Amino acid sequence: MEWTEWYLYTSRYIPVQRETEEFGNDSGVHICSWAYVLCTSKAKRFSENDMNSAIKGIANILAENYINEEQAKDKIKLCRELFKDYDPKLKI
């Protein structure tokens, strides 16, 4: 699929983020939750009340999918190759 064939879909339902004493601003958790929904095509509605569970889920995913330094270098190299023609100012 070419970049020109992509389209932007904006959901009408986007949970509101609030700052908490325990975690402060957890916008990173919201971003990761949305990325998970988009990448897995698992359309699950979530709310601010789900963020504690989301934090644990993110930690599990990171722990189970740990990559070593050599694998990380390979992934960075692949990303640079994939995106080199799209935006010369893009820094990966």
N, C-alpha and C positions, 0 to 999 in steps of 0.2 A: 504494500500500500504506500502510495506517495504522500508526502506531507500535505500536498494540496488537496488530498481527498479526505483529510481529517475534518471533523466537525466538533464544535464545542457544545456540550450539553450541560446546562446548569439546573440542578435539582431545586425544586421549590422547598424542599425540606432539608435544611442545613441546621444542625444543632448549634445552639449558642454556647460559646465557651465562657467559663467564668474562672476567675482566679480563686484558688483554694489555699488555705493555710498549709495543708500537707504537701502539695506539689507546686504551688505558685501558679504561673501561667502554663497550662499544659497544651498549648497550641500544637506542639510537635506530636503529641498523642493523637490529636484530631487529624492532623495531616497524614500520619501513618495509618490511621483507621480508614480514611478516605482512599488512600493509595491501595490499601488491601482490598477494599470493596471494588475499586476500579480494575485492579490487576487480576483479581480472581473471578470477577463477574458475579460475585455473591452479593446481591442487592439486599443488604441487611440495614434496617433503620437502627440507628443508635442515638443515644442522648448523652448529655453531660454525666448522668448517673452511671453510665457504662464505662467511664474512663478508667476507673481503678482496675476493672477486669481487662480493659484494653492494654493497660500498662503491663500487666502480667502476661498477656498474650504476646505482646511485642517482645518482651524479655525471652519468652519460650522460643519464639521464631528465631531470634538472634542467636540464642544458645544452641539450637538444633542445627542451624545453618552456618555455623562458624566456618570461615575460610582462612587458610593460612596466607602468609605474605605473598608467596608465589602466585597463588590463585587470585589474590587481590590485584596484583600487577597485570595478570592476564585479562581480568575484567576491565581494568582501566584502559588497557591497550585496545580492547575490543570497542569500548565506548568511544574512544578517540577516533577510531577508524569509522565507526558508524556515523558519527556526527561531524566529521571533518568538512563535508561539503555543504552543510546547512547554515552554519553561522561561524565565520572566522574569528569572531570575538569571544566565542564560547570557550570558557576555561574549564577543563575537566581534570 
